[in-house]
Amino acid sequence: MEAFLLDEYFLYFIMNLRRKMNKPKCCQKMPYVQKGKKKKYAWCSCGESSNQPFCDGSHKGTSFTPIVIDNEKEGNIAWCGCKETSNAPYCDGTHSKL
């Protein structure tokens, strides 16, 4: 009986760990609005970067990769902060539903 419970707890732990590994960390429930320049940007998709909203390599060892864009115009960019957008890397308002 005890072995069965231990296996059950272990399975629960692994399932929760896998769920967390495949779900990005929500950094903030609003976009990062910044003046964009004509250059390449690497948007953090995992939410673990200490340089939000941009990648610092913290995704290493996960299933996440940064989204690289070549911004061709200057002007404000609303980068997704919740990491749940369906229009990555840009904010689509999903944060208001979280």
matplotlib code that plots the C-alpha trace (Angstrom):
import matplotlib.pyplot as plt

x = [0.0, 2.8, 4.7, 1.5, 1.0, 4.6, 4.3, 1.1, 2.7, 5.7, 3.5, 1.6, 4.9, 6.2, 2.9, 2.9, 6.6, 6.0, 3.0, 5.1, 8.0, 5.7, 3.9, 5.6, 6.0, 3.6, 5.9, 3.2, -0.5, 0.1, 2.3, 5.8, 5.4, 8.7, 10.0, 11.2, 14.3, 15.1, 17.0, 16.6, 14.9, 14.8, 11.6, 11.6, 8.9, 9.6, 9.1, 12.3, 14.6, 15.8, 15.9, 12.1, 10.7, 13.9, 15.7, 18.8, 19.2, 17.3, 15.2, 18.2, 17.2, 13.5, 11.3, 11.2, 13.1, 13.1, 11.1, 13.4, 12.0, 13.6, 11.8, 11.8, 10.2, 10.6, 7.7, 6.0, 5.9, 3.6, 5.5, 3.4, 4.2, 1.9, 3.5, 0.0, -0.6, -1.7, 0.2, 3.7, 5.7, 3.1, 0.4, -3.1, -5.0, -4.9, -3.6, -7.0, -8.5, -5.9]
y = [0.0, 2.5, 1.8, 2.5, 5.8, 6.8, 5.9, 7.9, 11.0, 10.7, 10.5, 13.6, 15.5, 14.6, 15.6, 19.0, 19.5, 18.7, 21.1, 23.9, 23.2, 23.6, 26.7, 30.1, 32.2, 35.2, 38.2, 40.9, 41.2, 44.1, 44.7, 46.1, 49.2, 50.5, 52.7, 50.3, 50.8, 49.3, 46.2, 42.6, 41.7, 38.3, 38.2, 36.0, 33.3, 31.4, 34.3, 33.5, 36.2, 38.9, 41.3, 41.3, 41.4, 40.2, 36.9, 36.4, 32.7, 31.6, 29.2, 26.8, 23.3, 23.9, 23.5, 27.3, 29.3, 33.1, 34.6, 36.7, 39.6, 42.0, 45.3, 47.4, 50.6, 52.9, 53.4, 52.0, 48.2, 46.5, 43.3, 40.6, 40.5, 37.6, 35.2, 33.8, 35.9, 34.2, 36.9, 36.5, 38.5, 41.2, 41.8, 40.8, 41.6, 38.0, 39.3, 40.8, 37.2, 35.8]
z = [0.0, 0.9, -2.3, -4.3, -2.6, -3.2, -6.9, -7.0, -5.4, -7.7, -10.8, -9.6, -9.0, -12.5, -14.2, -12.4, -13.3, -16.9, -17.0, -15.5, -17.9, -20.9, -19.7, -19.8, -16.7, -16.7, -16.1, -16.0, -16.9, -19.3, -22.3, -22.3, -24.5, -25.8, -28.6, -31.2, -33.4, -36.7, -35.5, -34.5, -31.3, -29.5, -27.4, -24.4, -24.8, -21.5, -19.1, -17.1, -18.6, -16.2, -19.2, -20.0, -22.5, -24.2, -24.1, -21.9, -22.5, -19.4, -21.5, -21.9, -20.9, -21.6, -24.6, -25.2, -27.7, -28.2, -31.1, -33.2, -35.2, -37.6, -36.8, -39.9, -38.6, -35.6, -33.3, -30.2, -29.8, -27.4, -26.4, -24.7, -21.0, -20.0, -22.6, -23.5, -26.7, -29.9, -31.8, -30.4, -29.7, -29.7, -27.1, -28.2, -24.9, -23.6, -20.3, -19.5, -19.4, -17.0]

ax = plt.figure().add_subplot(projection="3d")
ax.plot(x, y, z, "-o")
ax.set_aspect("equal")
plt.show()
